[in-house]
Amino acid sequence: MSARPTLATVAARAGVSPSTASLAFSGSPRVAPPTRERVLTAAAELGYAGPDPIAASLRRGRSGVIGAFVGERLLYAFRDPVAIQLLDGITEVLGAHDVGLLLLAGDTGRPSVAQIARIPLDAAIFATCGLEDDPALDLLLARGVPVVAVEGPVVDGVVLVDVDDRAGTADLARHLHGLGHRRVEIVAMPLRLDGRRGPVDAARRARAHYRDVRHRLEGVEEVFGPVPAFETASNAVDEGVHAGRVLLDVPPARRPTAVLAQSDVLAAGVLQAAAQLGLDVPGDVSVAGFDGADLHWLGATRLTTVVQPTDEKGRRAAQAAMDLVDGTRPADTVLPVALRIGTTTGPPAR
């Protein structure tokens, strides 16, 4: 049986030094295209697949992998259109740098702290989750892994890529206030990923919770003052349906004239609940969201929402991670949002 081919045997067959062969496999511009082709041809003839990636990463001091923590189970990342758009922006930049992306569950299904301690990451992005008291965050920072946070947490040493959640929600609230709404309620995203569902009280808000949720609550309160909020267990359409039925399946005198959902996905659920209850939108109740997501299943219905630049947010987060890996600390970023008025909001019924 012939010996397993090595980089040295490939280099000898191609008539180059082992270091040149190694550079050819890494795609270095220092190797002329004809030389690279000669090395790759020799490798193919010998059945050599390339240098050991573990050994190569040890030599470089880099794994070539960026970790992205997403909320809830990984299934969430493939169901939420905003999460998909965010991750697409991240991979667009990482791909250009020839860096891989490792998805890690933000809560349920997340690897243990011991496992996270062993995962070789060049940097980590808290993409759709992140609490100041997250043990994974403390561990990564203790390991010296550069961290980028998308909309939070705000922690010393962590680069923040943010959107103006509070100002955007305040603009939405002013739109509804200007239409004449005074009895409004909020369908909130999870304050924490602990499965809780129901009215948000002072004790719940006093605990550390997601920064975007907090700012979107504050944006409404800036216009309307204290407003009842119903927390969902996850950012999903069926949770919006459940919350919508709780808020809307009541006598008309108690029913809110407008519901502000903290995401477009939750707003879509509230629209379904209103339809199930025979309520006209916006005649009987106005519904608004946040994100500017592509909800094609709504058909001709155009959701009133706050549009955020989700793909750009992903690109900025990935570039910040690459800057940190290269030894440069980028400045924190706050991206603008914009109110988009659709067909789901109007004056309250008289």
Secondary structure, DSSP 8 states (H G I E B T S, - for coil): ------HHHHHHHHTS-HHHHHHHHHT-TTS-HHHHHHHHHHHHHHT---S-HHHHHHHHT--SEEEEEESSSHHHHHH-HHHHHHHHHHHHHHHHTT-EEEEEESSTT---HHHHHHS--SEEEE-S---TT-HHHHHHHHHT--EEEES----TT-EEEEE-HHHHHHHHHHHHHHHT--SEEEEE--SSSS---EE--HHHHHS---HHHHHHHHHHHHHHSS--EEE-SSSSHHHHHHHHHHHHSS-TTTS-SEEEESSHHHHHHHHHHHHHTT--TTTT-EEE-SB----GGGTT---BEEE--HHHHHHHHHHHHHHHHTT-----EEE--EEE--SS------
